[in-house]
Amino acid sequence: MRARALAVLFGAVLLFTAYRSTRPREEHALLTTPDKWSARLRLDSTYPAADGEQPYSVHNVPTGFSLMFIAGILSALLGIGSGIIKVLAMDQTMRLPFKVSTTTSNFMIGVTAAAGTGVFLRAGQIDPTLTFPVMLGVLAGALLGARILARTNTDRLRQIFTAILVVSALQMLYKGLRGSV
Amino acid sequence: MSDPSRWSDHAVEQTIGRFLQFGVILAAGVVLIGATLLLVQHGRAPASYAVYHSAPEQLRTIGGIVRGALALDSRAIVQLGLVLLVATPVVRVAFMLIAFVVQRDTIYVAISAVVLALLLYGLLLGRA
């Protein structure tokens, strides 16, 4: 019951965020006074862009941390939403460049999934006949996507992300309302 | 070990990047072999997902999966591929921990130690 309420709540929040993320924003907002936690953890860095290494600042680390905690709970509960919320937290709250957000999220999902998989495996909830087509498809797609990423336009990437955000939000609302959580 | 340039952030990233790729390709290869065997052995059986069956006991532990895979049980080989895929980021975190210890980076040694402990707990002990 609580999981259903959570799914509905987050579906609604995601829809709202999708609407908000359609507004354009500064890709490389450099801070003059750095975030205290970002400075302590030395999070500010550079990433390779079309016109060479681009520096970026990391904002609002504590809020980002809290959102990641929620993303972890949601992904274990619903099986969806983790990556979406990670990208949103890094993009909207921590203000990372979009490609840094998506690639970091991609790796983080591997780590988050590793934490949950052992539990599911011991509970006998991983069926190999279902795993293999999913895994082979996902891996092929991920390798292809990583090759395409370097030469993709960030605005286009953001549009695709927003579309997927809407689909994911509707899926979450549906799961919550129908009670299949 | 004594050459500090081998442990610079960039060098560590390069090594880890190659390792992650290797882990993923190895896992995909194992799953592909398992999947082929699975289809050859059970491909003609009609799919039945109407009733949920939990995985058999021997596919629930890493020891059981390894024994099954060595006995060429196709389901165990697929599970082994999954375990390899999941283990890849765990080994990555362990490698980062070593790199941070060499760099004497106290904050990141602490962070990666906590992450690694949580991952190992989830993988080896955690209960649903």
HADDOCK unambig.tbl for C-alpha pairs under 7 A between the chains (distance, minus, plus):
assign (segid A and resid 110 and name CA) (segid B and resid 89 and name CA) 6.27 0.50 0.50
assign (segid A and resid 111 and name CA) (segid B and resid 89 and name CA) 5.73 0.50 0.50
assign (segid A and resid 111 and name CA) (segid B and resid 90 and name CA) 6.92 0.50 0.50
assign (segid A and resid 114 and name CA) (segid B and resid 86 and name CA) 5.05 0.50 0.50
assign (segid A and resid 114 and name CA) (segid B and resid 87 and name CA) 6.99 0.50 0.50
assign (segid A and resid 114 and name CA) (segid B and resid 119 and name CA) 6.65 0.50 0.50
assign (segid A and resid 115 and name CA) (segid B and resid 119 and name CA) 4.83 0.50 0.50
assign (segid A and resid 115 and name CA) (segid B and resid 122 and name CA) 4.85 0.50 0.50
assign (segid A and resid 115 and name CA) (segid B and resid 123 and name CA) 6.14 0.50 0.50
assign (segid A and resid 116 and name CA) (segid B and resid 122 and name CA) 6.23 0.50 0.50
assign (segid A and resid 117 and name CA) (segid B and resid 123 and name CA) 6.83 0.50 0.50
assign (segid A and resid 118 and name CA) (segid B and resid 122 and name CA) 5.67 0.50 0.50
assign (segid A and resid 118 and name CA) (segid B and resid 123 and name CA) 3.94 0.50 0.50
assign (segid A and resid 118 and name CA) (segid B and resid 124 and name CA) 6.47 0.50 0.50
assign (segid A and resid 119 and name CA) (segid B and resid 122 and name CA) 6.09 0.50 0.50
assign (segid A and resid 119 and name CA) (segid B and resid 123 and name CA) 6.49 0.50 0.50
assign (segid A and resid 119 and name CA) (segid B and resid 126 and name CA) 5.37 0.50 0.50
assign (segid A and resid 119 and name CA) (segid B and resid 127 and name CA) 5.42 0.50 0.50
assign (segid A and resid 119 and name CA) (segid B and resid 128 and name CA) 5.67 0.50 0.50
assign (segid A and resid 120 and name CA) (segid B and resid 128 and name CA) 6.88 0.50 0.50
assign (segid A and resid 121 and name CA) (segid B and resid 60 and name CA) 5.29 0.50 0.50
assign (segid A and resid 122 and name CA) (segid B and resid 60 and name CA) 4.55 0.50 0.50
assign (segid A and resid 122 and name CA) (segid B and resid 61 and name CA) 6.14 0.50 0.50
assign (segid A and resid 123 and name CA) (segid B and resid 60 and name CA) 6.95 0.50 0.50
assign (segid A and resid 123 and name CA) (segid B and resid 128 and name CA) 6.65 0.50 0.50
assign (segid A and resid 124 and name CA) (segid B and resid 54 and name CA) 4.94 0.50 0.50
assign (segid A and resid 124 and name CA) (segid B and resid 55 and name CA) 4.44 0.50 0.50
assign (segid A and resid 124 and name CA) (segid B and resid 56 and name CA) 6.77 0.50 0.50
assign (segid A and resid 124 and name CA) (segid B and resid 60 and name CA) 5.61 0.50 0.50
assign (segid A and resid 125 and name CA) (segid B and resid 54 and name CA) 5.55 0.50 0.50
assign (segid A and resid 125 and name CA) (segid B and resid 55 and name CA) 6.24 0.50 0.50
assign (segid A and resid 126 and name CA) (segid B and resid 55 and name CA) 6.45 0.50 0.50
assign (segid A and resid 127 and name CA) (segid B and resid 55 and name CA) 5.78 0.50 0.50
assign (segid A and resid 128 and name CA) (segid B and resid 75 and name CA) 5.58 0.50 0.50
assign (segid A and resid 128 and name CA) (segid B and resid 78 and name CA) 5.84 0.50 0.50
assign (segid A and resid 128 and name CA) (segid B and resid 79 and name CA) 5.95 0.50 0.50
assign (segid A and resid 132 and name CA) (segid B and resid 31 and name CA) 6.27 0.50 0.50
assign (segid A and resid 132 and name CA) (segid B and resid 35 and name CA) 6.17 0.50 0.50
assign (segid A and resid 132 and name CA) (segid B and resid 78 and name CA) 6.45 0.50 0.50
assign (segid A and resid 136 and name CA) (segid B and resid 28 and name CA) 6.46 0.50 0.50
